[in-house]
Amino acid sequence: HLSIDDLDLMRNEIFADYGYRFKSEKWQNYFAKKPWYKPRYDDVNDQLTEIDKANIQFILKIKKQMVGNEDKYTRPESGNYFWAG
């Protein structure tokens, strides 16, 4: 039940891990509060692993599907839950 904002955060955390210097004030402010974040580079694309790139592409694909239909993806589904005991 992730929102589009959650997906944006997930994607930007990948870039932040590599020390990307965000141009957006929103992300500059957000990551500046994280003790692990050290902004160093204007471009980190050459540092991303194949897994990073695949995760970014997957996040962008899901985000594209969600645009205009976010409620469909974020609304908890009702259902019956059973647990052993």
All heavy atoms as an XYZ file, in Angstrom:
733
protein
N       0.820     -1.196      0.000
C       0.000      0.000      0.000
C       0.863      1.258      0.000
O       0.625      2.180      0.751
C      -0.941     -0.011      1.189
C      -1.804     -1.214      1.260
N      -2.772     -1.483      0.316
C      -1.825     -2.248      2.119
C      -3.373     -2.606      0.624
N      -2.821     -3.107      1.711
N       1.870      1.265     -0.825
C       2.752      2.419     -0.911
C       2.128      3.508     -1.773
O       1.473      3.227     -2.768
C       4.097      2.014     -1.506
C       4.906      0.998     -0.710
C       6.125      0.568     -1.513
C       5.324      1.563      0.624
N       2.376      4.746     -1.389
C       1.880      5.882     -2.169
C       2.943      6.280     -3.199
O       4.089      5.810     -3.166
C       1.599      7.061     -1.238
O       2.814      7.565     -0.720
N       2.559      7.193     -4.076
C       3.512      7.734     -5.045
C       4.640      8.442     -4.312
O       5.812      8.322     -4.689
C       2.797      8.652     -6.055
C       1.933      7.796     -6.995
C       3.800      9.490     -6.842
C       1.087      8.576     -7.963
N       4.325      9.144     -3.237
C       5.372      9.800     -2.448
C       6.339      8.776     -1.858
O       7.548      9.007     -1.813
C       4.765     10.645     -1.326
C       4.123     11.923     -1.831
O       4.465     12.372     -2.949
O       3.277     12.480     -1.107
N       5.809      7.638     -1.416
C       6.663      6.574     -0.891
C       7.612      6.064     -1.975
O       8.797      5.831     -1.721
C       5.833      5.395     -0.365
C       5.003      5.732      0.848
O       5.410      6.610      1.643
O       3.922      5.114      1.008
N       7.082      5.879     -3.175
C       7.910      5.402     -4.289
C       8.999      6.417     -4.634
O      10.145      6.033     -4.894
C       7.046      5.118     -5.514
C       6.066      3.962     -5.392
C       5.183      3.886     -6.633
C       6.777      2.644     -5.157
N       8.649      7.705     -4.619
C       9.640      8.748     -4.894
C      10.748      8.714     -3.847
O      11.926      8.851     -4.176
C       8.993     10.136     -4.922
C       8.206     10.395     -6.186
O       8.442      9.698     -7.193
O       7.357     11.306     -6.161
N      10.371      8.518     -2.594
C      11.358      8.436     -1.528
C      12.266      7.225     -1.730
O      13.499      7.333     -1.634
C      10.666      8.364     -0.166
C      11.585      8.156      1.032
C      12.613      9.262      1.136
C      10.764      8.054      2.302
N      11.673      6.085     -2.037
C      12.464      4.877     -2.263
C      13.491      5.082     -3.379
O      14.653      4.695     -3.256
C      11.546      3.706     -2.610
C      10.709      3.223     -1.458
S       9.402      2.074     -1.950
C      10.329      0.758     -2.691
N      13.044      5.688     -4.466
C      13.939      5.920     -5.609
C      15.049      6.887     -5.242
O      16.229      6.646     -5.526
C      13.136      6.450     -6.796
C      13.944      6.640     -8.057
C      13.063      6.985     -9.242
N      12.174      8.087     -8.998
C      12.499      9.375     -9.202
N      13.685      9.696     -9.674
N      11.629     10.326     -8.959
N      14.686      7.969     -4.558
C      15.690      8.976     -4.215
C      16.659      8.499     -3.144
O      17.801      8.959     -3.087
C      15.015     10.289     -3.829
C      14.548     11.030     -5.055
O      15.325     11.267     -5.972
N      13.275     11.376     -5.106
N      16.235      7.570     -2.310
C      17.156      7.000     -1.329
C      18.302      6.256     -2.018
O      19.432      6.248     -1.512
C      16.426      6.061     -0.373
C      15.692      6.804      0.716
C      14.970      5.890      1.684
O      14.608      4.742      1.304
O      14.753      6.320      2.822
N      18.018      5.641     -3.147
C      19.072      4.964     -3.895
C      20.134      5.981     -4.306
O      21.333      5.767     -4.111
C      18.505      4.225     -5.126
C      17.554      3.106     -4.679
C      19.638      3.682     -6.003
C      16.744      2.476     -5.801
N      19.700      7.103     -4.856
C      20.642      8.146     -5.269
C      21.359      8.748     -4.069
O      22.564      9.007     -4.117
C      19.920      9.228     -6.064
C      19.410      8.761     -7.388
C      18.054      8.550     -7.591
C      20.278      8.512     -8.442
C      17.573      8.111     -8.818
C      19.812      8.077     -9.674
C      18.454      7.872     -9.857
N      20.639      8.958     -2.988
C      21.234      9.546     -1.785
C      22.332      8.663     -1.215
O      23.344      9.168     -0.713
C      20.141      9.794     -0.741
N      22.146      7.346     -1.299
C      23.168      6.412     -0.801
C      24.523      6.640     -1.466
O      25.558      6.361     -0.868
C      22.739      4.963     -1.045
C      21.755      4.461     -0.019
O      21.656      5.059      1.069
O      21.076      3.454     -0.307
N      24.508      7.123     -2.684
C      25.743      7.357     -3.423
C      26.235      8.798     -3.301
O      27.216      9.168     -3.933
C      25.557      6.992     -4.896
C      25.424      5.509     -5.097
C      24.167      4.911     -5.157
C      26.552      4.706     -5.197
C      24.041      3.540     -5.327
C      26.429      3.331     -5.363
C      25.177      2.762     -5.421
O      25.056      1.406     -5.583
N      25.550      9.596     -2.510
C      25.987     10.973     -2.305
C      25.523     11.944     -3.359
O      26.155     12.985     -3.577
N      24.399     11.625     -4.010
C      23.870     12.530     -5.034
C      23.478     13.858     -4.394
O      22.855     13.901     -3.340
C      22.660     11.906     -5.719
C      22.035     12.796     -6.758
C      22.701     13.087     -7.941
C      20.778     13.352     -6.564
C      22.136     13.904     -8.901
C      20.201     14.173     -7.519
C      20.883     14.453     -8.685
O      20.317     15.269     -9.631
N      23.870     14.952     -5.019
C      23.502     16.303     -4.596
C      22.183     16.665     -5.264
O      22.150     16.948     -6.461
C      24.575     17.293     -5.053
C      25.217     18.031     -3.943
C      26.216     19.059     -4.475
N      27.544     18.581     -4.158
C      28.562     18.497     -4.990
N      28.457     18.888     -6.228
N      29.716     18.034     -4.595
N      21.130     16.646     -4.498
C      19.797     16.896     -5.061
C      19.613     18.347     -5.459
O      20.063     19.256     -4.765
C      18.718     16.488     -4.049
C      18.641     15.012     -3.842
C      19.350     14.402     -2.821
C      17.886     14.220     -4.686
C      19.299     13.031     -2.647
C      17.834     12.851     -4.525
C      18.546     12.252     -3.497
N      18.939     18.535     -6.572
C      18.624     19.877     -7.048
C      17.328     20.383     -6.417
O      17.144     21.573     -6.230
C      18.531     19.880     -8.564
C      19.878     19.586     -9.217
C      19.735     19.265    -10.688
C      21.035     18.859    -11.320
N      21.616     17.639    -10.788
N      16.459     19.451     -6.075
C      15.172     19.789     -5.478
C      15.349     20.148     -4.001
O      15.967     19.400     -3.236
C      14.226     18.586     -5.598
O      13.193     18.655     -4.665
N      14.788     21.265     -3.613
C      14.854     21.696     -2.216
C      14.184     20.679     -1.284
O      14.650     20.443     -0.167
C      14.206     23.074     -2.062
C      14.413     23.677     -0.698
C      13.886     25.102     -0.608
O      13.856     25.797     -1.632
O      13.508     25.491      0.508
N      13.113     20.069     -1.771
C      12.405     19.060     -0.971
C      13.350     17.937     -0.553
O      13.421     17.562      0.611
C      11.240     18.478     -1.781
C      10.566     17.303     -1.119
C       9.496     16.702     -2.011
C       8.879     15.452     -1.382
N       7.803     14.895     -2.215
N      14.099     17.399     -1.518
C      14.985     16.270     -1.225
C      16.254     16.731     -0.537
O      16.807     16.002      0.298
C      15.263     15.468     -2.488
C      14.008     14.842     -3.009
C      13.398     15.087     -4.214
C      13.160     13.902     -2.332
N      12.247     14.350     -4.323
C      12.072     13.611     -3.180
C      13.213     13.277     -1.089
C      11.060     12.730     -2.828
C      12.199     12.397     -0.733
C      11.141     12.137     -1.595
N      16.730     17.919     -0.825
C      17.881     18.458     -0.097
C      17.559     18.524      1.394
O      18.344     18.059      2.225
C      18.238     19.867     -0.587
C      18.869     19.928     -1.944
C      19.017     21.369     -2.436
O      18.685     22.324     -1.740
N      19.525     21.515     -3.651
N      16.406     19.081      1.704
C      15.995     19.231      3.106
C      15.746     17.881      3.765
O      16.122     17.671      4.916
C      14.743     20.103      3.211
C      15.003     21.539      2.829
O      16.133     22.020      2.888
N      13.962     22.234      2.423
N      15.113     16.984      3.043
C      14.802     15.676      3.613
C      16.080     14.910      3.966
O      16.251     14.434      5.091
C      13.944     14.849      2.647
C      13.648     13.472      3.189
C      12.590     13.283      4.071
C      14.444     12.374      2.863
C      12.324     12.029      4.601
C      14.189     11.121      3.387
C      13.127     10.959      4.257
O      12.873      9.727      4.802
N      16.983     14.794      3.012
C      18.176     13.989      3.241
C      19.210     14.699      4.118
O      20.019     14.035      4.769
C      18.778     13.524      1.913
C      17.954     12.458      1.262
C      17.250     12.715      0.099
C      17.855     11.195      1.826
C      16.467     11.735     -0.500
C      17.068     10.201      1.242
C      16.374     10.479      0.081
N      19.178     16.017      4.174
C      20.102     16.752      5.049
C      19.904     16.349      6.510
O      20.842     16.441      7.315
C      19.906     18.253      4.882
N      18.734     15.866      6.850
C      18.427     15.456      8.230
C      18.913     14.040      8.543
O      18.837     13.604      9.685
C      16.921     15.541      8.476
C      16.383     16.947      8.358
C      14.879     16.965      8.462
C      14.362     18.369      8.166
N      12.921     18.387      8.001
N      19.403     13.347      7.542
C      19.865     11.965      7.726
C      21.367     11.973      8.023
O      22.145     12.514      7.229
C      19.582     11.110      6.475
C      18.133     11.119      6.024
C      17.249     10.539      7.090
C      15.793     10.598      6.670
N      14.885     10.339      7.750
N      21.785     11.376      9.129
C      23.206     11.418      9.492
C      24.117     10.692      8.497
O      25.293     11.018      8.390
C      23.249     10.747     10.869
C      21.986      9.970     10.985
C      20.973     10.653     10.103
N      23.574      9.768      7.743
C      24.375      8.986      6.800
C      24.546      9.679      5.449
O      25.398      9.279      4.652
C      23.747      7.604      6.580
C      22.294      7.654      6.196
C      21.229      7.546      7.041
C      21.752      7.832      4.892
N      20.046      7.643      6.347
C      20.345      7.817      5.006
C      22.299      7.988      3.619
C      19.491      7.967      3.931
C      21.455      8.132      2.534
C      20.064      8.120      2.700
N      23.757     10.723      5.191
C      23.774     11.355      3.873
C      24.916     12.364      3.769
O      25.021     13.288      4.566
C      22.442     12.047      3.593
C      22.404     12.809      2.288
C      22.557     12.158      1.077
C      22.222     14.181      2.274
C      22.530     12.853     -0.126
C      22.181     14.890      1.081
C      22.336     14.216     -0.111
O      22.310     14.910     -1.294
N      25.755     12.162      2.766
C      26.870     13.066      2.483
C      26.808     13.477      1.018
O      27.256     12.748      0.139
C      28.207     12.371      2.750
C      28.347     11.758      4.131
C      28.555     12.813      5.190
C      28.828     12.168      6.535
N      27.766     12.283      7.475
N      26.231     14.660      0.715
C      26.126     15.089     -0.688
C      27.512     15.390     -1.260
O      28.252     16.197     -0.726
C      25.263     16.344     -0.611
C      25.404     16.835      0.777
C      25.683     15.645      1.638
N      27.859     14.679     -2.337
C      29.187     14.844     -2.931
C      29.170     15.001     -4.445
O      30.079     15.585     -5.010
C      30.058     13.642     -2.583
C      30.371     13.501     -1.118
C      31.252     12.287     -0.887
N      30.556     11.082     -1.300
C      30.206     10.098     -0.483
N      30.504     10.161      0.772
N      29.567      9.044     -0.932
N      28.170     14.427     -5.105
C      28.230     14.335     -6.574
C      26.967     14.892     -7.233
O      25.867     14.720     -6.729
C      28.387     12.876     -7.006
C      29.531     12.167     -6.347
C      29.303     11.233     -5.345
C      30.843     12.428     -6.723
C      30.358     10.571     -4.728
C      31.901     11.780     -6.117
C      31.650     10.857     -5.114
O      32.688     10.201     -4.503
N      27.174     15.518     -8.376
C      26.050     16.014     -9.169
C      25.461     14.917    -10.048
O      24.337     15.044    -10.517
C      26.483     17.192    -10.048
C      26.815     18.418     -9.215
O      26.160     18.641     -8.185
O      27.746     19.158     -9.602
N      26.224     13.866    -10.281
C      25.768     12.746    -11.111
C      26.352     11.459    -10.532
O      27.567     11.349    -10.371
C      26.235     12.945    -12.548
C      25.726     11.880    -13.496
O      24.989     10.963    -13.063
O      26.064     11.953    -14.687
N      25.488     10.515    -10.213
C      25.951      9.236     -9.658
C      25.590      8.059    -10.554
O      25.773      6.909    -10.170
C      25.396      9.004     -8.224
C      25.927     10.058     -7.262
C      23.877      8.970     -8.223
N      25.093      8.334    -11.743
C      24.638      7.261    -12.629
C      25.722      6.227    -12.914
O      25.425      5.039    -13.012
C      24.082      7.831    -13.930
C      22.742      8.494    -13.719
O      21.917      8.012    -12.947
N      22.515      9.620    -14.381
N      26.967      6.670    -13.018
C      28.044      5.715    -13.307
C      28.409      4.859    -12.089
O      29.137      3.879    -12.209
C      29.274      6.442    -13.839
C      29.846      7.446    -12.849
O      29.120      7.909    -11.956
O      31.043      7.772    -12.978
N      27.883      5.204    -10.926
C      28.157      4.441     -9.708
C      27.061      3.422     -9.388
O      27.266      2.526     -8.575
C      28.309      5.388     -8.517
C      29.468      6.355     -8.660
C      29.551      7.284     -7.487
O      29.560      6.848     -6.348
N      29.593      8.582     -7.764
N      25.903      3.577    -10.022
C      24.770      2.686     -9.734
C      25.068      1.270    -10.205
O      25.632      1.063    -11.281
C      23.510      3.192    -10.435
C      23.000      4.578    -10.035
C      21.839      4.981    -10.931
C      22.600      4.619     -8.572
N      24.663      0.298     -9.393
C      24.810     -1.102     -9.799
C      23.658     -1.477    -10.726
O      22.677     -0.735    -10.851
C      24.781     -2.026     -8.571
O      23.463     -1.985     -7.991
C      25.819     -1.635     -7.530
N      23.767     -2.629    -11.336
C      22.678     -3.115    -12.196
C      21.412     -3.335    -11.363
O      20.298     -3.098    -11.841
C      23.092     -4.396    -12.915
C      24.175     -4.171    -13.970
C      23.798     -3.120    -15.003
O      22.663     -3.141    -15.525
O      24.655     -2.255    -15.301
N      21.570     -3.764    -10.134
C      20.409     -3.948     -9.248
C      19.770     -2.603     -8.938
O      18.541     -2.475     -8.956
C      20.812     -4.694     -7.964
C      21.188     -6.137     -8.307
C      19.697     -4.654     -6.922
C      21.790     -6.922     -7.168
N      20.590     -1.586     -8.647
C      20.062     -0.233     -8.415
C      19.249      0.234     -9.617
O      18.127      0.738     -9.475
C      21.185      0.778     -8.182
C      21.954      0.565     -6.891
O      21.353      0.117     -5.896
O      23.168      0.861     -6.891
N      19.823      0.060    -10.805
C      19.153      0.511    -12.029
C      17.842     -0.241    -12.243
O      16.833      0.364    -12.626
C      20.075      0.328    -13.233
C      21.278      1.246    -13.200
C      22.241      0.923    -14.329
C      23.508      1.753    -14.225
N      24.482      1.398    -15.269
N      17.843     -1.535    -11.980
C      16.616     -2.329    -12.131
C      15.571     -1.883    -11.119
O      14.382     -1.768    -11.456
C      16.928     -3.817    -11.965
N      15.993     -1.616     -9.893
C      15.046     -1.154     -8.871
C      14.457      0.202     -9.232
O      13.252      0.426     -9.067
C      15.721     -1.098     -7.504
C      15.958     -2.462     -6.908
O      15.291     -3.433     -7.263
N      16.919     -2.563     -6.010
N      15.289      1.097     -9.731
C      14.806      2.424    -10.148
C      13.782      2.273    -11.265
O      12.719      2.904    -11.232
C      15.990      3.316    -10.573
C      16.819      3.698     -9.342
C      15.504      4.554    -11.320
C      18.184      4.290     -9.670
N      14.083      1.453    -12.261
C      13.165      1.248    -13.376
C      11.851      0.628    -12.899
O      10.770      1.008    -13.360
C      13.806      0.383    -14.461
C      14.906      1.100    -15.208
C      14.449      2.443    -15.769
O      13.434      2.548    -16.434
N      15.214      3.480    -15.479
N      11.926     -0.321    -11.970
C      10.723     -0.953    -11.445
C       9.868      0.064    -10.685
O       8.646      0.124    -10.869
C      11.093     -2.126    -10.528
C       9.896     -2.830     -9.966
C       9.122     -3.652    -10.762
C       9.540     -2.656     -8.644
C       8.013     -4.301    -10.256
C       8.428     -3.296     -8.109
C       7.663     -4.120     -8.927
N      10.499      0.876     -9.851
C       9.778      1.912     -9.101
C       9.102      2.877    -10.065
O       7.931      3.235     -9.883
C      10.730      2.650     -8.146
C      11.168      1.710     -7.012
C      10.083      3.911     -7.583
C      12.350      2.215     -6.194
N       9.819      3.302    -11.107
C       9.233      4.226    -12.088
C       8.070      3.587    -12.838
O       7.071      4.251    -13.131
C      10.306      4.710    -13.064
C      11.345      5.661    -12.475
C      12.460      5.916    -13.486
C      10.703      6.967    -12.027
N       8.177      2.295    -13.131
C       7.096      1.581    -13.820
C       5.838      1.542    -12.956
O       4.734      1.828    -13.430
C       7.556      0.159    -14.145
C       6.491     -0.704    -14.775
C       7.006     -2.116    -14.979
C       5.874     -3.028    -15.401
N       6.292     -4.423    -15.496
N       5.999      1.218    -11.689
C       4.855      1.162    -10.771
C       4.265      2.559    -10.589
O       3.048      2.736    -10.594
C       5.269      0.566     -9.409
C       5.747     -0.875     -9.575
C       4.126      0.653     -8.405
C       4.741     -1.818    -10.186
N       5.120      3.564    -10.455
C       4.644      4.936    -10.302
C       3.803      5.348    -11.508
O       2.738      5.949    -11.353
C       5.821      5.890    -10.120
C       5.402      7.337     -9.977
C       6.602      8.250     -9.798
C       6.170      9.700     -9.792
N       7.318     10.611     -9.600
N       4.260      5.006    -12.704
C       3.523      5.350    -13.928
C       2.138      4.707    -13.917
O       1.157      5.336    -14.306
C       4.319      4.895    -15.153
C       3.704      5.299    -16.462
C       4.591      4.877    -17.624
C       3.950      5.263    -18.939
N       4.776      4.861    -20.084
N       2.059      3.475    -13.455
C       0.768      2.787    -13.377
C      -0.152      3.438    -12.353
O      -1.367      3.442    -12.510
C       0.969      1.317    -13.001
C       1.646      0.498    -14.061
C       1.987     -0.903    -13.570
O       1.667     -1.300    -12.460
N       2.649     -1.665    -14.429
N       0.439      3.977    -11.288
C      -0.344      4.540    -10.193
C      -0.892      5.931    -10.484
O      -1.912      6.310     -9.921
C       0.497      4.601     -8.918
C       0.735      3.244     -8.305
S       1.792      3.333     -6.839
C       0.726      4.209     -5.698
N      -0.214      6.679    -11.327
C      -0.634      8.052    -11.596
C      -2.086      8.051    -12.081
O      -2.424      7.374    -13.040
C       0.305      8.736    -12.618
C      -0.248     10.082    -13.054
C       1.698      8.890    -12.039
N      -2.910      8.793    -11.381
C      -4.330      8.858    -11.703
C      -5.152      7.733    -11.099
O      -6.376      7.770    -11.143
N      -4.498      6.722    -10.560
C      -5.181      5.578     -9.951
C      -4.619      5.257     -8.570
O      -4.675      4.119     -8.124
C      -4.998      4.317    -10.819
C      -5.620      4.461    -12.170
O      -6.780      4.818    -12.283
N      -4.850      4.190    -13.197
N      -4.054      6.231     -7.911
C      -3.350      5.967     -6.657
C      -4.237      5.284     -5.621
O      -3.788      4.393     -4.900
C      -2.752      7.257     -6.090
C      -1.793      7.012     -4.948
C      -1.006      8.242     -4.546
O      -1.196      9.322     -5.133
O      -0.199      8.114     -3.623
N      -5.508      5.665     -5.557
C      -6.422      5.045     -4.584
C      -6.513      3.535     -4.777
O      -6.623      2.786     -3.814
C      -7.822      5.648     -4.672
C      -7.902      7.022     -4.035
O      -6.944      7.404     -3.333
O      -8.908      7.705     -4.252
N      -6.470      3.106     -6.013
C      -6.554      1.676     -6.319
C      -5.390      0.914     -5.679
O      -5.530     -0.223     -5.265
C      -6.537      1.480     -7.835
C      -6.519      0.047     -8.287
C      -6.464     -0.034     -9.799
C      -6.236     -1.462    -10.274
N      -6.035     -1.530    -11.709
N      -4.236      1.570     -5.597
C      -3.040      0.924     -5.082
C      -2.828      1.137     -3.582
O      -2.146      0.356     -2.942
C      -1.804      1.429     -5.831
C      -1.777      0.964     -7.256
C      -2.390      1.702     -8.270
C      -1.156     -0.230     -7.604
C      -2.373      1.266     -9.579
C      -1.136     -0.668     -8.915
C      -1.745      0.084     -9.895
O      -1.742     -0.346    -11.193
N      -3.376      2.200     -3.038
C      -3.112      2.525     -1.636
C      -4.263      2.174     -0.710
O      -4.106      2.201      0.497
C      -2.787      4.017     -1.468
O      -3.870      4.809     -1.964
C      -1.506      4.381     -2.202
N      -5.403      1.850     -1.259
C      -6.565      1.522     -0.435
C      -6.412      0.094      0.084
O      -6.284     -0.844     -0.715
C      -7.847      1.652     -1.263
C      -9.123      1.387     -0.483
C     -10.359      1.521     -1.353
N     -10.230      0.695     -2.557
C     -10.440      1.135     -3.788
N     -10.820      2.361     -4.010
N     -10.305      0.337     -4.825
N      -6.391     -0.070      1.395
C      -6.306     -1.441      1.919
C      -7.513     -2.254      1.482
O      -8.629     -1.756      1.460
C      -6.305     -1.262      3.429
C      -6.103      0.186      3.680
C      -6.479      0.922      2.421
N      -7.265     -3.468      1.093
C      -8.357     -4.346      0.683
C      -8.940     -5.025      1.908
O      -8.212     -5.452      2.794
C      -7.837     -5.395     -0.295
C      -7.371     -4.801     -1.600
C      -6.900     -5.856     -2.573
O      -7.331     -7.014     -2.446
O      -6.113     -5.510     -3.446
N     -10.245     -5.100      1.931
C     -10.864     -5.817      3.034
C     -10.790     -7.301      2.722
O     -10.759     -7.722      1.570
C     -12.317     -5.375      3.207
O     -13.050     -5.667      2.040
N     -10.742     -8.071      3.753
C     -10.666     -9.501      3.554
C     -10.667    -10.218      4.877
O     -10.620     -9.607      5.939
N     -10.769    -11.502      4.796
C     -10.732    -12.308      6.005
C      -9.318    -12.791      6.228
O      -8.677    -13.280      5.303
C     -11.684    -13.515      5.860
C     -13.116    -13.074      5.703
O     -13.541    -12.107      6.335
N     -13.857    -13.746      4.851
N      -8.859    -12.641      7.422
C      -7.515    -13.075      7.777
C      -7.619    -14.171      8.842
O      -8.376    -14.049      9.785
C      -6.683    -11.904      8.288
C      -6.513    -10.835      7.245
C      -7.352     -9.733      7.194
C      -5.529    -10.938      6.269
C      -7.221     -8.753      6.220
C      -5.357     -9.969      5.301
C      -6.210     -8.888      5.275
O      -6.066     -7.940      4.315
N      -6.860    -15.200      8.660
C      -6.863    -16.309      9.599
C      -5.435    -16.566     10.054
O      -4.506    -16.402      9.295
C      -7.401    -17.587      8.908
C      -8.785    -17.416      8.348
C      -8.950    -17.073      7.022
C      -9.900    -17.567      9.161
C     -10.220    -16.908      6.485
C     -11.164    -17.399      8.637
C     -11.329    -17.070      7.312
N      -5.309    -16.935     11.265
C      -3.992    -17.301     11.753
C      -4.098    -18.548     12.605
O      -5.137    -18.837     13.186
C      -3.289    -16.171     12.493
C      -4.078    -15.426     13.513
C      -4.011    -15.564     14.849
C      -5.046    -14.385     13.279
N      -4.861    -14.700     15.479
C      -5.527    -13.960     14.540
C      -5.574    -13.782     12.136
C      -6.476    -12.957     14.675
C      -6.518    -12.801     12.311
C      -6.954    -12.406     13.551
N      -3.023    -19.295     12.587
C      -3.007    -20.569     13.311
C      -3.023    -20.314     14.812
O      -2.525    -19.319     15.295
C      -1.752    -21.358     12.934
N      -3.586    -21.266     15.528
C      -3.526    -21.093     16.974
C      -4.558    -21.839     17.710
O      -5.363    -22.574     17.602
